[in-house]
Amino acid sequence: MTEEPHTTIGRQDPIRSLEDLGAGRADAARFRAKHGRPFVVLSYAQSVDGSIAGRNRERIRLSSPESMALTHGIRALCDGILIGIGTLLSDDPRLTVTHACGPHPQPVVLDTHLRTPPAARLVQRPDARPWIIHKPGLPESRAQSLRAAGADPMPCGAGTDGWIDLPSALALLADRQVNRLMVEGGARVITSFVRQQVADLFIITISPQFVGGLPVLDAGAARGAVHLQLEEAFYQPMGRDLILWARPGWAPA
Ligand SMILES: NC(=O)c1ccc[n+]([C@@H]2O[C@H](COP(=O)([O-])OP(=O)(O)OC[C@H]3O[C@@H](n4cnc5c(N)ncnc54)[C@H](OP(=O)(O)O)[C@@H]3O)[C@@H](O)[C@H]2O)c1
């Protein structure tokens, strides 16, 4: 029997709302069991010109209160939430669920060289120990100070680009029972997930602003052209924003 490509799982059931996402919990568990990685939801906010932050990577308000509530609802329906160290250093986020009801997902940071400051708000959260995924062979003192501050450093292989190898990181999360992972950003992380075709659902907030800031696709991380055709696109007005729900088509470049 021919193995069906992983992106077809649940295709007969489009995900176009929090209710659909909530109803797909069992699918996500089956997905992890079958593929050895979590079902990845790539979700972020951008301006109409594709900026996700200001020109100097400063945080800007893109989401309306309504779409912010949706984003937090998505967080609450995911087992884990992943960001890159760039976002941690620029935004110092907590990654909690505050604009919706539901549990906080397990925070995860891709941080090759363990640059996460022990004083980061994510590390200082009293209710969770963020998992900091880093490459092996770093000075033990860095891991120790993060452990003491409230984080769990986790060694993981690096890819040929020198960054954390995404398939290895996702396998590590699957081993830790993460069925569904929300990837929030920033630009380099989103680009890596798209380039390596490890995203299963896109939920993108499009804010009616021109910003001329940080483009969602990072030229360096893209390592050449990235072309992704989204399928089953569903557009939902949300406050002053538009939410795009879509599946990746993984059309060849
Ligand atoms: N609008 C939104 O929804 C939203 C959401 C999140 C963030 N943001 C914005 O995004 C900006 C940050 O984006 P960014 O591109 O500078 O940083 P980022 O994507 O958050 O983090 C990138 C860094 O993560 C590390 N990394 C480790 N493994 C990686 C991998 N496989 N792929 C990619 N990165 C990997 C690398 O640093 P090392 O080499 O040091 O490990 C890399 O430079 C901020 O301005 C933030 O405000 C916006």
The ligand as a Gaussian input file, in Angstrom:
#p B3LYP/6-31G(d) Opt

LIG

0 1
 N        4.057000      39.507000      14.055000
 C        4.216000      38.336000      14.642000
 O        3.275000      37.529000      14.727000
 C        5.540000      37.989000      15.249000
 C        5.680000      36.802000      15.974000
 C        6.931000      36.484000      16.516000
 C        8.000000      37.339000      16.298000
 N        7.832000      38.466000      15.584000
 C        8.970000      39.358000      15.342000
 O       10.001000      38.628000      14.709000
 C       11.240000      39.274000      14.994000
 C       12.261000      38.209000      15.317000
 O       12.519000      37.453000      14.141000
 P       13.994000      36.980000      13.830000
 O       14.003000      36.435000      12.459000
 O       14.922000      38.082000      14.175000
 O       14.252000      35.868000      14.930000
 P       13.568000      34.444000      15.219000
 O       13.052000      33.859000      13.974000
 O       12.663000      34.597000      16.375000
 O       14.828000      33.622000      15.737000
 C       15.817000      33.286000      14.789000
 C       17.002000      32.690000      15.500000
 O       16.648000      31.432000      16.083000
 C       17.785000      30.597000      16.073000
 N       17.482000      29.340000      15.402000
 C       17.900000      28.123000      15.840000
 N       17.518000      27.155000      15.034000
 C       16.839000      27.761000      14.020000
 C       16.229000      27.263000      12.827000
 N       16.219000      25.949000      12.530000
 N       15.665000      28.138000      11.993000
 C       15.643000      29.461000      12.261000
 N       16.229000      29.995000      13.371000
 C       16.823000      29.147000      14.244000
 C       18.881000      31.357000      15.324000
 O       19.686000      32.055000      16.279000
 P       20.971000      31.299000      16.924000
 O       21.902000      31.033000      15.791000
 O       21.481000      32.223000      17.942000
 O       20.409000      30.045000      17.498000
 C       18.117000      32.405000      14.551000
 O       18.849000      33.577000      14.257000
 C       10.994000      40.229000      16.129000
 O       11.008000      41.543000      15.586000
 C        9.596000      39.886000      16.596000
 O        8.908000      41.011000      17.075000
 C        6.631000      38.821000      15.059000

